[in-house]
Amino acid sequence: MFQFCCSSRDAKSIENEKKDFDEELLDGFAWAERSNLLRSSPSSMLRRKLDGDLEVWVHFSPDYWAKKRKPETRPMEGTGPASSSVLRPVDPEAFNFTKINEQEVLKDALEVGSWSVSVLACISPLCFGHVLFVPDRAKLRPQALTTELISCGLQLLTASKRSDFRVVFNSMSGFASVNHFHYHGLFLDHAGLKRLPVEYMSRSRVAGDRTEGKLCCELLVESWFCRGLILSAGAKEGEPPEGAADLDALTDFAGRVVQFLQEKNLAHNVMFVPYLGERIKPLFDPYEVQDVPPPRAASPEIYIFPRKPEGDCREERTEDPGFNAAICEMSGLLFAHDEQRFNSFDEDQVAEIFKQDVSMDGHDFDDLICKVAWMIP
């Protein structure tokens, strides 16, 4: 349970001992807001759903971009590749999460498996309850996923009892603003959503399934505006096949996919989504003999969006596209840079920007699909 770090909150700490993971995060964020620690208020966010089949949402706050902490850029030793690599050494002199106001720390030792995770209030929040998770904060781990950190992300996801909770990650060159490892935690209900728009999209199965002892990889159909993979897993062999998924196998699978992207220096955005029931229930015709579908595990899903590096726009694009193409935007929730774009964006315009300037090229994605398919036994 949370033991808040500020002495002024001792009474609150005792009260929170009776609360669960979600209540503690939300109560901690509320305390940070009441204490005027936030640079912008999530209540100032305007919301608009774009017309179209994808049901993309765009949000805008006049304070969010004006008051958001600017990423600190420092010249790196050496030249060239390191500055655009997805794997970059941490510069201890640059901004990192050991240099924040310690009042932003809602908990400094949340035990998640073998990790000690710091929970921070995001002081430029996208919505109420927006927090950051920083495993082993003092060790200054770079903003790069490993198999162990993917396991940490899944454990954070499954600690929540809420269907709207998401754990998300941006790689370097994928709009991570700080090269110090962190996840974002979001409660979508406080952004006016039950799920992100991408979660409603149709998929095509690449290989595998969620039956006992199996792994599964699906891809988003071409109607979505950026290419992505969805990974899940069946139950462990010998366990009830319709029960919990084999999270160790899913973690290892996702770790191998991410490692491949890192080796190819491909920027990526990742989202952990809880199991929310079967997407499509099998049709049953009483007059037709049908095979009974095998039981499938209740698996969380890991969305992985390989992408072009941030700033890698076409030469003919001379102006700011109007949003940062980070994980929320890849998933259909945009945060406009200004009110003019907030009011003028349409679905076709957004889709064109993503397809041309953000989404991985089709040929390269086809190669990736082949590599991932071979990872499934």
MINU-407617 format. One record per residue (C-alpha): residue in three letters; chain; x, y, z. Coordinates in nm, 3 decimals. Layout:
REM residues N
@type=ala; mol=A; xx=X; yy=Y; zz=Z
...
//
This chain:
REM residues 377
@type=met; mol=A; xx=0.000; yy=0.000; zz=0.000
@type=phe; mol=A; xx=0.109; yy=0.358; zz=-0.047
@type=gln; mol=A; xx=0.319; yy=0.523; zz=0.222
@type=phe; mol=A; xx=0.325; yy=0.883; zz=0.102
@type=cys; mol=A; xx=0.658; yy=1.057; zz=0.125
@type=cys; mol=A; xx=0.544; yy=1.397; zz=0.252
@type=ser; mol=A; xx=0.507; yy=1.442; zz=0.625
@type=ser; mol=A; xx=0.205; yy=1.667; zz=0.569
@type=arg; mol=A; xx=0.026; yy=1.362; zz=0.434
@type=asp; mol=A; xx=0.074; yy=1.121; zz=0.726
@type=ala; mol=A; xx=-0.298; yy=1.114; zz=0.804
@type=lys; mol=A; xx=-0.374; yy=1.054; zz=0.440
@type=ser; mol=A; xx=-0.129; yy=0.764; zz=0.433
@type=ile; mol=A; xx=-0.312; yy=0.588; zz=0.715
@type=glu; mol=A; xx=-0.643; yy=0.635; zz=0.535
@type=asn; mol=A; xx=-0.499; yy=0.498; zz=0.209
@type=glu; mol=A; xx=-0.387; yy=0.175; zz=0.374
@type=lys; mol=A; xx=-0.748; yy=0.061; zz=0.327
@type=lys; mol=A; xx=-0.757; yy=0.149; zz=-0.043
@type=asp; mol=A; xx=-0.669; yy=-0.049; zz=-0.351
@type=phe; mol=A; xx=-0.417; yy=0.028; zz=-0.625
@type=asp; mol=A; xx=-0.656; yy=0.239; zz=-0.836
@type=glu; mol=A; xx=-0.795; yy=0.441; zz=-0.546
@type=glu; mol=A; xx=-0.447; yy=0.519; zz=-0.420
@type=leu; mol=A; xx=-0.330; yy=0.641; zz=-0.762
@type=leu; mol=A; xx=-0.636; yy=0.859; zz=-0.810
@type=asp; mol=A; xx=-0.632; yy=0.993; zz=-0.454
@type=gly; mol=A; xx=-0.261; yy=1.066; zz=-0.481
@type=phe; mol=A; xx=-0.314; yy=1.255; zz=-0.806
@type=ala; mol=A; xx=-0.602; yy=1.450; zz=-0.649
@type=trp; mol=A; xx=-0.371; yy=1.551; zz=-0.364
@type=ala; mol=A; xx=-0.108; yy=1.672; zz=-0.613
@type=glu; mol=A; xx=-0.373; yy=1.879; zz=-0.792
@type=arg; mol=A; xx=-0.501; yy=2.032; zz=-0.467
@type=ser; mol=A; xx=-0.143; yy=2.111; zz=-0.368
@type=asn; mol=A; xx=-0.091; yy=2.313; zz=-0.690
@type=leu; mol=A; xx=0.188; yy=2.085; zz=-0.810
@type=leu; mol=A; xx=0.045; yy=2.053; zz=-1.163
@type=arg; mol=A; xx=0.153; yy=2.282; zz=-1.444
@type=ser; mol=A; xx=-0.184; yy=2.247; zz=-1.617
@type=ser; mol=A; xx=-0.524; yy=2.133; zz=-1.502
@type=pro; mol=A; xx=-0.683; yy=1.831; zz=-1.674
@type=ser; mol=A; xx=-1.021; yy=2.001; zz=-1.626
@type=ser; mol=A; xx=-0.915; yy=2.259; zz=-1.886
@type=met; mol=A; xx=-0.907; yy=1.997; zz=-2.165
@type=leu; mol=A; xx=-1.155; yy=2.051; zz=-2.449
@type=arg; mol=A; xx=-1.275; yy=1.737; zz=-2.631
@type=arg; mol=A; xx=-1.406; yy=1.674; zz=-2.980
@type=lys; mol=A; xx=-1.476; yy=1.352; zz=-3.171
@type=leu; mol=A; xx=-1.387; yy=1.368; zz=-3.539
@type=asp; mol=A; xx=-1.651; yy=1.263; zz=-3.789
@type=gly; mol=A; xx=-1.568; yy=0.935; zz=-3.960
@type=asp; mol=A; xx=-1.550; yy=0.560; zz=-3.923
@type=leu; mol=A; xx=-1.242; yy=0.556; zz=-3.694
@type=glu; mol=A; xx=-1.402; yy=0.769; zz=-3.419
@type=val; mol=A; xx=-1.078; yy=0.951; zz=-3.343
@type=trp; mol=A; xx=-1.084; yy=1.202; zz=-3.058
@type=val; mol=A; xx=-0.890; yy=1.527; zz=-3.036
@type=his; mol=A; xx=-0.829; yy=1.713; zz=-2.710
@type=phe; mol=A; xx=-0.682; yy=2.058; zz=-2.646
@type=ser; mol=A; xx=-0.584; yy=2.259; zz=-2.343
@type=pro; mol=A; xx=-0.454; yy=2.617; zz=-2.378
@type=asp; mol=A; xx=-0.228; yy=2.560; zz=-2.077
@type=tyr; mol=A; xx=-0.096; yy=2.213; zz=-2.157
@type=trp; mol=A; xx=0.157; yy=2.298; zz=-2.429
@type=ala; mol=A; xx=0.236; yy=2.646; zz=-2.296
@type=lys; mol=A; xx=0.330; yy=2.520; zz=-1.949
@type=lys; mol=A; xx=0.457; yy=2.168; zz=-2.025
@type=arg; mol=A; xx=0.816; yy=2.105; zz=-1.918
@type=lys; mol=A; xx=1.032; yy=2.136; zz=-2.230
@type=pro; mol=A; xx=1.253; yy=1.835; zz=-2.309
@type=glu; mol=A; xx=1.612; yy=1.914; zz=-2.221
@type=thr; mol=A; xx=1.845; yy=1.861; zz=-2.515
@type=arg; mol=A; xx=2.218; yy=1.855; zz=-2.457
@type=pro; mol=A; xx=2.492; yy=1.791; zz=-2.711
@type=met; mol=A; xx=2.607; yy=1.430; zz=-2.693
@type=glu; mol=A; xx=2.965; yy=1.318; zz=-2.709
@type=gly; mol=A; xx=3.060; yy=1.192; zz=-3.052
@type=thr; mol=A; xx=2.858; yy=1.257; zz=-3.364
@type=gly; mol=A; xx=2.556; yy=1.140; zz=-3.551
@type=pro; mol=A; xx=2.389; yy=0.806; zz=-3.481
@type=ala; mol=A; xx=2.359; yy=0.821; zz=-3.102
@type=ser; mol=A; xx=2.139; yy=1.129; zz=-3.115
@type=ser; mol=A; xx=1.877; yy=0.946; zz=-3.325
@type=ser; mol=A; xx=1.915; yy=0.599; zz=-3.177
@type=val; mol=A; xx=1.635; yy=0.430; zz=-2.984
@type=leu; mol=A; xx=1.905; yy=0.302; zz=-2.748
@type=arg; mol=A; xx=2.084; yy=0.598; zz=-2.591
@type=pro; mol=A; xx=2.298; yy=0.618; zz=-2.279
@type=val; mol=A; xx=2.152; yy=0.827; zz=-2.000
@type=asp; mol=A; xx=2.312; yy=1.167; zz=-1.956
@type=pro; mol=A; xx=2.310; yy=1.219; zz=-1.577
@type=glu; mol=A; xx=2.352; yy=1.595; zz=-1.626
@type=ala; mol=A; xx=2.031; yy=1.623; zz=-1.830
@type=phe; mol=A; xx=1.686; yy=1.633; zz=-1.672
@type=asn; mol=A; xx=1.575; yy=1.305; zz=-1.521
@type=phe; mol=A; xx=1.327; yy=1.192; zz=-1.256
@type=thr; mol=A; xx=1.578; yy=1.216; zz=-0.973
@type=lys; mol=A; xx=1.572; yy=1.595; zz=-1.021
@type=ile; mol=A; xx=1.201; yy=1.654; zz=-0.974
@type=asn; mol=A; xx=1.027; yy=1.821; zz=-0.683
@type=glu; mol=A; xx=0.999; yy=1.531; zz=-0.438
@type=gln; mol=A; xx=0.642; yy=1.632; zz=-0.362
@type=glu; mol=A; xx=0.556; yy=1.495; zz=-0.708
@type=val; mol=A; xx=0.643; yy=1.147; zz=-0.578
@type=leu; mol=A; xx=0.321; yy=0.979; zz=-0.470
@type=lys; mol=A; xx=0.503; yy=0.663; zz=-0.365
@type=asp; mol=A; xx=0.873; yy=0.587; zz=-0.383
@type=ala; mol=A; xx=0.871; yy=0.210; zz=-0.328
@type=leu; mol=A; xx=0.578; yy=0.034; zz=-0.491
@type=glu; mol=A; xx=0.685; yy=-0.330; zz=-0.496
@type=val; mol=A; xx=0.618; yy=-0.484; zz=-0.839
@type=gly; mol=A; xx=0.777; yy=-0.827; zz=-0.858
@type=ser; mol=A; xx=1.147; yy=-0.766; zz=-0.805
@type=trp; mol=A; xx=1.112; yy=-0.396; zz=-0.893
@type=ser; mol=A; xx=1.082; yy=-0.099; zz=-0.662
@type=val; mol=A; xx=0.870; yy=0.146; zz=-0.863
@type=ser; mol=A; xx=0.835; yy=0.518; zz=-0.795
@type=val; mol=A; xx=0.488; yy=0.653; zz=-0.871
@type=leu; mol=A; xx=0.493; yy=1.017; zz=-0.978
@type=ala; mol=A; xx=0.214; yy=1.260; zz=-1.052
@type=cys; mol=A; xx=0.244; yy=1.373; zz=-1.412
@type=ile; mol=A; xx=0.254; yy=1.749; zz=-1.368
@type=ser; mol=A; xx=0.140; yy=1.810; zz=-1.728
@type=pro; mol=A; xx=-0.139; yy=1.553; zz=-1.727
@type=leu; mol=A; xx=-0.337; yy=1.437; zz=-2.028
@type=cys; mol=A; xx=-0.629; yy=1.356; zz=-1.799
@type=phe; mol=A; xx=-0.711; yy=1.328; zz=-1.429
@type=gly; mol=A; xx=-0.514; yy=1.044; zz=-1.266
@type=his; mol=A; xx=-0.224; yy=1.055; zz=-1.516
@type=val; mol=A; xx=0.079; yy=0.911; zz=-1.337
@type=leu; mol=A; xx=0.431; yy=0.801; zz=-1.423
@type=phe; mol=A; xx=0.588; yy=0.472; zz=-1.312
@type=val; mol=A; xx=0.968; yy=0.481; zz=-1.276
@type=pro; mol=A; xx=1.125; yy=0.145; zz=-1.183
@type=asp; mol=A; xx=1.437; yy=0.171; zz=-0.967
@type=arg; mol=A; xx=1.437; yy=0.549; zz=-1.008
@type=ala; mol=A; xx=1.783; yy=0.611; zz=-0.864
@type=lys; mol=A; xx=1.950; yy=0.375; zz=-1.112
@type=leu; mol=A; xx=1.880; yy=0.602; zz=-1.413
@type=arg; mol=A; xx=1.779; yy=0.327; zz=-1.652
@type=pro; mol=A; xx=1.754; yy=0.447; zz=-2.015
@type=gln; mol=A; xx=1.417; yy=0.473; zz=-2.188
@type=ala; mol=A; xx=1.443; yy=0.129; zz=-2.349
@type=leu; mol=A; xx=1.223; yy=-0.173; zz=-2.287
@type=thr; mol=A; xx=1.370; yy=-0.504; zz=-2.175
@type=thr; mol=A; xx=1.197; yy=-0.834; zz=-2.111
@type=glu; mol=A; xx=1.214; yy=-0.762; zz=-1.737
@type=leu; mol=A; xx=1.061; yy=-0.416; zz=-1.779
@type=ile; mol=A; xx=0.783; yy=-0.558; zz=-1.997
@type=ser; mol=A; xx=0.707; yy=-0.796; zz=-1.709
@type=cys; mol=A; xx=0.695; yy=-0.493; zz=-1.479
@type=gly; mol=A; xx=0.448; yy=-0.322; zz=-1.715
@type=leu; mol=A; xx=0.220; yy=-0.625; zz=-1.722
@type=gln; mol=A; xx=0.227; yy=-0.647; zz=-1.344
@type=leu; mol=A; xx=0.133; yy=-0.281; zz=-1.314
@type=leu; mol=A; xx=-0.155; yy=-0.339; zz=-1.556
@type=thr; mol=A; xx=-0.288; yy=-0.640; zz=-1.370
@type=ala; mol=A; xx=-0.263; yy=-0.460; zz=-1.034
@type=ser; mol=A; xx=-0.556; yy=-0.247; zz=-1.149
@type=lys; mol=A; xx=-0.914; yy=-0.367; zz=-1.119
@type=arg; mol=A; xx=-1.039; yy=-0.113; zz=-1.372
@type=ser; mol=A; xx=-1.110; yy=-0.190; zz=-1.736
@type=asp; mol=A; xx=-1.014; yy=0.164; zz=-1.842
@type=phe; mol=A; xx=-0.660; yy=0.156; zz=-1.700
@type=arg; mol=A; xx=-0.375; yy=0.154; zz=-1.953
@type=val; mol=A; xx=0.003; yy=0.135; zz=-1.915
@type=val; mol=A; xx=0.184; yy=0.293; zz=-2.210
@type=phe; mol=A; xx=0.539; yy=0.353; zz=-2.331
@type=asn; mol=A; xx=0.714; yy=0.575; zz=-2.588
@type=ser; mol=A; xx=1.063; yy=0.486; zz=-2.707
@type=met; mol=A; xx=1.334; yy=0.738; zz=-2.779
@type=ser; mol=A; xx=1.270; yy=0.883; zz=-3.127
@type=gly; mol=A; xx=0.905; yy=0.788; zz=-3.060
@type=phe; mol=A; xx=0.822; yy=1.102; zz=-2.856
@type=ala; mol=A; xx=0.966; yy=0.998; zz=-2.523
@type=ser; mol=A; xx=1.054; yy=1.334; zz=-2.369
@type=val; mol=A; xx=1.293; yy=1.204; zz=-2.100
@type=asn; mol=A; xx=1.567; yy=0.944; zz=-2.141
@type=his; mol=A; xx=1.501; yy=0.789; zz=-1.800
@type=phe; mol=A; xx=1.287; yy=0.478; zz=-1.803
@type=his; mol=A; xx=0.920; yy=0.541; zz=-1.730
@type=tyr; mol=A; xx=0.573; yy=0.418; zz=-1.812
@type=his; mol=A; xx=0.263; yy=0.635; zz=-1.822
@type=gly; mol=A; xx=-0.049; yy=0.519; zz=-1.638
@type=leu; mol=A; xx=-0.384; yy=0.649; zz=-1.767
@type=phe; mol=A; xx=-0.745; yy=0.610; zz=-1.658
@type=leu; mol=A; xx=-0.939; yy=0.649; zz=-1.982
@type=asp; mol=A; xx=-1.270; yy=0.721; zz=-1.811
@type=his; mol=A; xx=-1.122; yy=1.054; zz=-1.702
@type=ala; mol=A; xx=-1.051; yy=1.130; zz=-2.069
@type=gly; mol=A; xx=-1.416; yy=1.058; zz=-2.155
@type=leu; mol=A; xx=-1.342; yy=0.712; zz=-2.301
@type=lys; mol=A; xx=-1.400; yy=0.349; zz=-2.210
@type=arg; mol=A; xx=-1.140; yy=0.222; zz=-2.457
@type=leu; mol=A; xx=-0.905; yy=0.390; zz=-2.701
@type=pro; mol=A; xx=-1.037; yy=0.399; zz=-3.060
@type=val; mol=A; xx=-0.776; yy=0.156; zz=-3.190
@type=glu; mol=A; xx=-0.907; yy=-0.111; zz=-2.954
@type=tyr; mol=A; xx=-1.233; yy=-0.129; zz=-3.151
@type=met; mol=A; xx=-1.058; yy=-0.189; zz=-3.483
@type=ser; mol=A; xx=-1.066; yy=-0.518; zz=-3.673
@type=arg; mol=A; xx=-0.756; yy=-0.735; zz=-3.679
@type=ser; mol=A; xx=-0.606; yy=-1.006; zz=-3.893
@type=arg; mol=A; xx=-0.433; yy=-1.302; zz=-3.730
@type=val; mol=A; xx=-0.067; yy=-1.345; zz=-3.826
@type=ala; mol=A; xx=0.008; yy=-1.667; zz=-3.637
@type=gly; mol=A; xx=-0.084; yy=-1.864; zz=-3.327
@type=asp; mol=A; xx=-0.387; yy=-1.832; zz=-3.100
@type=arg; mol=A; xx=-0.481; yy=-1.811; zz=-2.731
@type=thr; mol=A; xx=-0.534; yy=-2.181; zz=-2.675
@type=glu; mol=A; xx=-0.338; yy=-2.374; zz=-2.414
@type=gly; mol=A; xx=0.039; yy=-2.336; zz=-2.448
@type=lys; mol=A; xx=0.019; yy=-2.103; zz=-2.748
@type=leu; mol=A; xx=0.110; yy=-1.745; zz=-2.836
@type=cys; mol=A; xx=-0.084; yy=-1.517; zz=-3.070
@type=cys; mol=A; xx=0.008; yy=-1.227; zz=-3.297
@type=glu; mol=A; xx=-0.250; yy=-1.017; zz=-3.480
@type=leu; mol=A; xx=-0.215; yy=-0.704; zz=-3.692
@type=leu; mol=A; xx=-0.441; yy=-0.404; zz=-3.735
@type=val; mol=A; xx=-0.632; yy=-0.399; zz=-4.062
@type=glu; mol=A; xx=-0.536; yy=-0.135; zz=-4.318
@type=ser; mol=A; xx=-0.835; yy=0.085; zz=-4.232
@type=trp; mol=A; xx=-0.646; yy=0.205; zz=-3.921
@type=phe; mol=A; xx=-0.405; yy=0.487; zz=-3.996
@type=cys; mol=A; xx=-0.084; yy=0.328; zz=-3.867
@type=arg; mol=A; xx=0.047; yy=-0.027; zz=-3.872
@type=gly; mol=A; xx=0.065; yy=-0.221; zz=-3.549
@type=leu; mol=A; xx=0.087; yy=-0.563; zz=-3.388
@type=ile; mol=A; xx=-0.118; yy=-0.705; zz=-3.100
@type=leu; mol=A; xx=0.038; yy=-0.984; zz=-2.892
@type=ser; mol=A; xx=-0.143; yy=-1.217; zz=-2.650
@type=ala; mol=A; xx=-0.100; yy=-1.564; zz=-2.502
@type=gly; mol=A; xx=-0.287; yy=-1.879; zz=-2.408
@type=ala; mol=A; xx=-0.280; yy=-2.048; zz=-2.069
@type=lys; mol=A; xx=0.020; yy=-2.243; zz=-1.948
@type=glu; mol=A; xx=0.022; yy=-2.606; zz=-2.050
@type=gly; mol=A; xx=-0.162; yy=-2.809; zz=-1.788
@type=glu; mol=A; xx=-0.357; yy=-2.505; zz=-1.660
@type=pro; mol=A; xx=-0.731; yy=-2.450; zz=-1.728
@type=pro; mol=A; xx=-0.728; yy=-2.339; zz=-2.096
@type=glu; mol=A; xx=-0.999; yy=-2.078; zz=-2.044
@type=gly; mol=A; xx=-0.824; yy=-1.932; zz=-1.737
@type=ala; mol=A; xx=-0.542; yy=-1.684; zz=-1.694
@type=ala; mol=A; xx=-0.288; yy=-1.638; zz=-1.972
@type=asp; mol=A; xx=0.076; yy=-1.738; zz=-1.942
@type=leu; mol=A; xx=0.220; yy=-1.394; zz=-1.870
@type=asp; mol=A; xx=0.577; yy=-1.525; zz=-1.861
@type=ala; mol=A; xx=0.542; yy=-1.652; zz=-2.217
@type=leu; mol=A; xx=0.375; yy=-1.329; zz=-2.329
@type=thr; mol=A; xx=0.652; yy=-1.125; zz=-2.166
@type=asp; mol=A; xx=0.924; yy=-1.327; zz=-2.338
@type=phe; mol=A; xx=0.745; yy=-1.299; zz=-2.675
@type=ala; mol=A; xx=0.703; yy=-0.922; zz=-2.650
@type=gly; mol=A; xx=1.064; yy=-0.889; zz=-2.533
@type=arg; mol=A; xx=1.189; yy=-1.066; zz=-2.845
@type=val; mol=A; xx=0.979; yy=-0.845; zz=-3.072
@type=val; mol=A; xx=1.099; yy=-0.526; zz=-2.902
@type=gln; mol=A; xx=1.461; yy=-0.644; zz=-2.906
@type=phe; mol=A; xx=1.435; yy=-0.697; zz=-3.282
@type=leu; mol=A; xx=1.305; yy=-0.340; zz=-3.324
@type=gln; mol=A; xx=1.588; yy=-0.204; zz=-3.110
@type=glu; mol=A; xx=1.849; yy=-0.397; zz=-3.309
@type=lys; mol=A; xx=1.709; yy=-0.242; zz=-3.628
@type=asn; mol=A; xx=1.696; yy=0.102; zz=-3.459
@type=leu; mol=A; xx=1.320; yy=0.126; zz=-3.516
@type=ala; mol=A; xx=1.129; yy=0.366; zz=-3.293
@type=his; mol=A; xx=0.817; yy=0.218; zz=-3.133
@type=asn; mol=A; xx=0.523; yy=0.289; zz=-2.905
@type=val; mol=A; xx=0.372; yy=0.025; zz=-2.678
@type=met; mol=A; xx=0.043; yy=-0.012; zz=-2.489
@type=phe; mol=A; xx=-0.065; yy=-0.274; zz=-2.233
@type=val; mol=A; xx=-0.441; yy=-0.344; zz=-2.239
@type=pro; mol=A; xx=-0.631; yy=-0.565; zz=-1.992
@type=tyr; mol=A; xx=-0.842; yy=-0.861; zz=-2.103
@type=leu; mol=A; xx=-1.187; yy=-0.722; zz=-2.179
@type=gly; mol=A; xx=-1.367; yy=-1.031; zz=-2.305
@type=glu; mol=A; xx=-1.382; yy=-1.190; zz=-2.645
@type=arg; mol=A; xx=-1.397; yy=-0.938; zz=-2.928
@type=ile; mol=A; xx=-1.615; yy=-1.148; zz=-3.160
@type=lys; mol=A; xx=-1.844; yy=-1.419; zz=-3.027
@type=pro; mol=A; xx=-1.879; yy=-1.721; zz=-3.257
@type=leu; mol=A; xx=-2.208; yy=-1.740; zz=-3.446
@type=phe; mol=A; xx=-2.424; yy=-2.045; zz=-3.381
@type=asp; mol=A; xx=-2.669; yy=-2.192; zz=-3.632
@type=pro; mol=A; xx=-2.876; yy=-2.474; zz=-3.476
@type=tyr; mol=A; xx=-2.934; yy=-2.627; zz=-3.821
@type=glu; mol=A; xx=-2.566; yy=-2.642; zz=-3.913
@type=val; mol=A; xx=-2.304; yy=-2.873; zz=-3.766
@type=gln; mol=A; xx=-2.025; yy=-2.654; zz=-3.632
@type=asp; mol=A; xx=-1.702; yy=-2.727; zz=-3.454
@type=val; mol=A; xx=-1.699; yy=-2.596; zz=-3.100
@type=pro; mol=A; xx=-1.419; yy=-2.337; zz=-3.077
@type=pro; mol=A; xx=-1.143; yy=-2.439; zz=-2.837
@type=pro; mol=A; xx=-1.131; yy=-2.248; zz=-2.506
@type=arg; mol=A; xx=-0.906; yy=-1.944; zz=-2.507
@type=ala; mol=A; xx=-0.723; yy=-1.778; zz=-2.221
@type=ala; mol=A; xx=-0.816; yy=-1.443; zz=-2.072
@type=ser; mol=A; xx=-0.502; yy=-1.269; zz=-2.194
@type=pro; mol=A; xx=-0.402; yy=-0.906; zz=-2.163
@type=glu; mol=A; xx=-0.284; yy=-0.760; zz=-2.494
@type=ile; mol=A; xx=0.035; yy=-0.578; zz=-2.584
@type=tyr; mol=A; xx=0.004; yy=-0.334; zz=-2.874
@type=ile; mol=A; xx=0.333; yy=-0.257; zz=-3.048
@type=phe; mol=A; xx=0.349; yy=0.021; zz=-3.307
@type=pro; mol=A; xx=0.680; yy=0.024; zz=-3.501
@type=arg; mol=A; xx=0.710; yy=0.364; zz=-3.662
@type=lys; mol=A; xx=0.921; yy=0.622; zz=-3.839
@type=pro; mol=A; xx=1.130; yy=0.833; zz=-3.601
@type=glu; mol=A; xx=0.975; yy=1.154; zz=-3.475
@type=gly; mol=A; xx=1.053; yy=1.448; zz=-3.700
@type=asp; mol=A; xx=1.101; yy=1.222; zz=-4.003
@type=cys; mol=A; xx=0.840; yy=1.405; zz=-4.208
@type=arg; mol=A; xx=0.827; yy=1.440; zz=-4.583
@type=glu; mol=A; xx=1.033; yy=1.721; zz=-4.730
@type=glu; mol=A; xx=0.718; yy=1.892; zz=-4.858
@type=arg; mol=A; xx=0.576; yy=1.920; zz=-4.504
@type=thr; mol=A; xx=0.696; yy=2.260; zz=-4.390
@type=glu; mol=A; xx=0.470; yy=2.316; zz=-4.090
@type=asp; mol=A; xx=0.405; yy=2.153; zz=-3.757
@type=pro; mol=A; xx=0.154; yy=1.870; zz=-3.814
@type=gly; mol=A; xx=-0.037; yy=1.992; zz=-3.510
@type=phe; mol=A; xx=0.019; yy=1.705; zz=-3.266
@type=asn; mol=A; xx=0.291; yy=1.477; zz=-3.132
@type=ala; mol=A; xx=0.254; yy=1.124; zz=-3.270
@type=ala; mol=A; xx=0.311; yy=0.943; zz=-2.939
@type=ile; mol=A; xx=0.127; yy=0.634; zz=-2.808
@type=cys; mol=A; xx=-0.207; yy=0.804; zz=-2.733
@type=glu; mol=A; xx=-0.215; yy=0.961; zz=-3.078
@type=met; mol=A; xx=-0.120; yy=0.630; zz=-3.242
@type=ser; mol=A; xx=-0.421; yy=0.483; zz=-3.059
@type=gly; mol=A; xx=-0.669; yy=0.748; zz=-3.173
@type=leu; mol=A; xx=-0.654; yy=1.011; zz=-2.896
@type=leu; mol=A; xx=-0.486; yy=1.328; zz=-3.023
@type=phe; mol=A; xx=-0.372; yy=1.629; zz=-2.824
@type=ala; mol=A; xx=-0.374; yy=1.931; zz=-3.055
@type=his; mol=A; xx=-0.094; yy=2.186; zz=-3.034
@type=asp; mol=A; xx=-0.330; yy=2.482; zz=-3.074
@type=glu; mol=A; xx=-0.697; yy=2.571; zz=-3.079
@type=gln; mol=A; xx=-0.701; yy=2.634; zz=-3.454
@type=arg; mol=A; xx=-0.594; yy=2.273; zz=-3.524
@type=phe; mol=A; xx=-0.828; yy=2.144; zz=-3.254
@type=asn; mol=A; xx=-1.120; yy=2.303; zz=-3.438
@type=ser; mol=A; xx=-1.008; yy=2.222; zz=-3.794
@type=phe; mol=A; xx=-0.870; yy=1.865; zz=-3.783
@type=asp; mol=A; xx=-1.070; yy=1.607; zz=-3.976
@type=glu; mol=A; xx=-1.025; yy=1.231; zz=-3.993
@type=asp; mol=A; xx=-0.887; yy=1.225; zz=-4.347
@type=gln; mol=A; xx=-0.626; yy=1.489; zz=-4.262
@type=val; mol=A; xx=-0.513; yy=1.303; zz=-3.950
@type=ala; mol=A; xx=-0.499; yy=0.968; zz=-4.133
@type=glu; mol=A; xx=-0.290; yy=1.119; zz=-4.413
@type=ile; mol=A; xx=-0.035; yy=1.261; zz=-4.168
@type=phe; mol=A; xx=0.002; yy=0.926; zz=-3.993
@type=lys; mol=A; xx=0.022; yy=0.717; zz=-4.309
@type=gln; mol=A; xx=0.278; yy=0.943; zz=-4.474
@type=asp; mol=A; xx=0.491; yy=1.064; zz=-4.184
@type=val; mol=A; xx=0.453; yy=0.820; zz=-3.894
@type=ser; mol=A; xx=0.346; yy=0.467; zz=-3.987
@type=met; mol=A; xx=0.610; yy=0.209; zz=-4.074
@type=asp; mol=A; xx=0.645; yy=0.153; zz=-4.449
@type=gly; mol=A; xx=0.446; yy=-0.140; zz=-4.584
@type=his; mol=A; xx=0.743; yy=-0.336; zz=-4.717
@type=asp; mol=A; xx=0.934; yy=-0.305; zz=-4.391
@type=phe; mol=A; xx=0.622; yy=-0.400; zz=-4.194
@type=asp; mol=A; xx=0.575; yy=-0.711; zz=-4.409
@type=asp; mol=A; xx=0.933; yy=-0.813; zz=-4.325
@type=leu; mol=A; xx=0.862; yy=-0.756; zz=-3.956
@type=ile; mol=A; xx=0.549; yy=-0.970; zz=-3.971
@type=cys; mol=A; xx=0.753; yy=-1.258; zz=-4.114
@type=lys; mol=A; xx=1.012; yy=-1.224; zz=-3.837
@type=val; mol=A; xx=0.746; yy=-1.217; zz=-3.565
@type=ala; mol=A; xx=0.557; yy=-1.513; zz=-3.710
@type=trp; mol=A; xx=0.873; yy=-1.723; zz=-3.686
@type=met; mol=A; xx=0.899; yy=-1.637; zz=-3.316
@type=ile; mol=A; xx=0.577; yy=-1.832; zz=-3.248
@type=pro; mol=A; xx=0.633; yy=-2.207; zz=-3.200
//
